[in-house]
Amino acid sequence: MRGTRPGLAVAAALALAACATAPKPAAGPPAGKARPPTDSVADGEVAPRPADADADVAYYRERAVALAAEILIEIARTDFARMRRGRLYLPEETGGAAPGNLEMALTQAFQKSDNQGILDVTSKILPSDQADIRAHMLRAVALRRLGREKEANFHRETAIGLIESIVHTGDGRGFDSAWTVFRVKEEYEVLKAGGYLVEGQSLAAHGGRHFDILDARKAEGGTKFRAHFDITEMFAEEGRAFGAR
């Protein structure tokens, strides 16, 4: 068993059953991971790329190949936090359908309960992004509906591994215990897995770091929750990409 956080597998299972359309992320920087603070960088300057970024890119690539084989033991062998970080620094690839178009196609296929459509779209998403939580989740749903339990279990466990690698970084209730993420869509998937609907998003700075704060409520019961996500590393990477244009 990976991790000891009670109820997480149940929460992720809820997402597999009820994660219809992902809420569109509000405007703002994507996500990042807890690393040394950036407050030593002067205003207007861009923090240097971390020295270990290329090593994590290589790790992502190695793990992506292993997970593509859909062998269950490879999930236990994967450090999903490191893999997600490697995906952050992976150079952009040209060609193929735009990620936004694929995400829209996936939403439409899911809304129509088009299982084959879900498989077709996720088969285009996952080869370039094995860290996509939603793609694994919805592929698991479609495969289970088609009676392909072994394949469905693989993608469900991969999605849970990705989610666990986020929630194990804290409890999300404040700046000092924020969940570390690398993309905005990870924020929404974590909250959906807990049965929350996002109602608002804001950006904050604290202690030399950057945070997304999402106001959410339980779909059932209406309990409110203000979730804190550390986006420092992704914020810096986006700044570097913008400066290179």
N, C-alpha and C positions, 0 to 999 in steps of 0.2 A: 504493500500500500504506500502511495506517495503522500507524505504530509500527515498531519494529525488534526487539521482544522475541522471541527465537528460540523456536520450538515452541509459541507460544500458539495459533495457528490449529489446530494438531493437537490441543492439549489441549481447546480448545472443541469441536472435532469429536467428541472422545470423549464430552463431555457430551451432545451431540446424540444420540449412539447409546446412552447408558447412564444418562441422568438420570431414573430412574424416580420414586420418591417423594422429595421434598425432606425432609431430616430436620427434625423440628419444632424451632425455635429454643428453647434453654433460656431460662428466665425471666431477664429483665435488660433493660437499655436497648437500643433499636435503635442504628443506626449513625450516624456523623457524618463530617465532612470536616475536614482540617487547616486551621485558621484561627487567628487570634491566641489565645493561651492564655487560660483563664478563671480563673486563680488570683487575679486581682484582685477577683473577686466574693466577697463575704463569705459564710460559711456560712449557709444558709437563704435566701439571696437567689437570684433567677433572673437569669441573664445577659440583657441586652437583645438583642432580635432584631437580627441583622446589618443594617446600613444597605442593603446590596446585595441582600438577600433578594428583594425584589419584582422587581428587574431579572432575577434568575435564574428566578423564577416566570414572568415574561413570556417569557423565552427558552424555558423548557420548553414553554409553550403553543404558541409559534410552531413549534418543532421537532416537537411532537407532531402538529400538523396536517400538516406536510410529510412526516413518516414514515408517517402514515396512508395517504398516496397510494401507498405502496409503490414509489417510484421509487428505483432503486439509487444514483443520484448524490447523493441527499439524505443518505445515510449518511456519505459523505466530507465533506459540508458541516456535519456535526453535531459539536459539542463535547460528547461524552457525559458527561464529568465535570460540566460546568456544567448539562447537562440533568438529570442525576440529582439535583444539588443543588437545582435549581428544583422538582423533584417533591417534595422534602422539605418545602418551604415552601408548597406548593400548599394552599389552604384545603380542608378536608374538604367533600365534596359529599354531600348527603343523597339518599335514594332509590336504587333499584336493589338488586341482591343484595349481601349483605355480602361483603367481600373474602375472609374466611375460608371462607365457603361455596363461593365460586368456586374457591378453591385446592383444596379437598377434591374438588369435582367434577372438576377437571382431573386430579388424582391418580387418581381412579377411572377416568376415561376412558382415561388412559395405561396403567394396569394391565390394562385390558381390550383394549388395542390398538384402541380405538374411535376411528378417525381422524376421523370426522365429529363425534363427541362432543368431541374435542379442539378442532376448529375452532369448534364452537358455543360452547364455554366461553371460548376465547381471544378470540373476537369480542366477548365481553362484558367481558373484562379489559382489553384493549389500548386501547379508546377512552378510558378514564380513567387508564391507566397504560402509556404507551409505554416506560417505563423498567423494565418487568418482564422481567428476563432469562429466567426460566423460561418465561413465556408465549411469548416469541419462540422459544426453543429447541424447545419441544414442538410449537408450530405448524409450525416447519420440519420436524420429524420427520414429522408427519402429512401435510403437503403433499408431501413427498418420497415417502412410501409411496403416495400417490395419483397420482404421476406429474406433479405440478405443480411442476416443477423451478425455474422462474423465480421463483415466489412463495416457494418453500422457500429459495432462495438469498438472497432479500432478508431474510427473518427470521433466517437463520443469520448473515449478515453483521452484522445489527443486534445480535444477541446477542454476537457477537465484539467489536464496537465497545464495547458496554457493559462487557464483561469487561476489555478492554484499558484502558479508562479507570480501572479500579481497580488493576490490577497495575502500571501505569506509575507509581503513586505511591510504590512502594518494592518491597521483596522479602518483606515480611511476617515477617521473622525476629526483629525486635526492636522496641522502642518507637520508636527513632529512624528506623526504616525500615518502619513499619507501613503496611499498606494502608488507605487512607481510604475509608470506606463511609458510606452514608446510611440503610441499613435492614439489620436482622439478616439477612434473606433474601439479601442480596447476599453476605454472608460465606460462606454455604453454597454458593451458586452458583459462586463463585470456586474454592472447594476441590473441588467436584464436577468442575469443568472441568479440574482438574489430576489427577483420578482419585483423590481422597481421600475417605475416609469420616470424618465427625466423631464423636468419642467423648466429648467433654466441652467445656464452656464455662465461663469464669470472667470476672469483671470486675476491672479493675485501674486504678489511678490512677498517673500518672507525669508529673512536670514540669508539673503544672497541667492535664493533659489526661486523658481517659478512654479506656479501651481494652477491647475484648473480646479474650480469648485463647481460641482454639479448639485443642484437642488432636485431631489427626487422624492417620490412617494410610492408606497407599496400599492401594487395593482389591486390587491385584496386587503381591505382594512384601512388603507389610506395613511398608514404611518409614514411620517416624513423623515428624511435623512439628508444631511448635507455631507456629500462625499468629497474628500480632498485627494487630488492626484498630483504627484510630483512629475512635472513635465520638463524639468530643467535641461536634461540632455537633448531631448527632441527639440526644445525651443532653440537651443544653441545650434543644432544641426540645420534647422530650418533657416536660421540667420545666415549660416555659411552658404547654404544653397542660394539664398536670395542675393547675397553679396557676389556670388560667382556669375550671376546673370548679366 
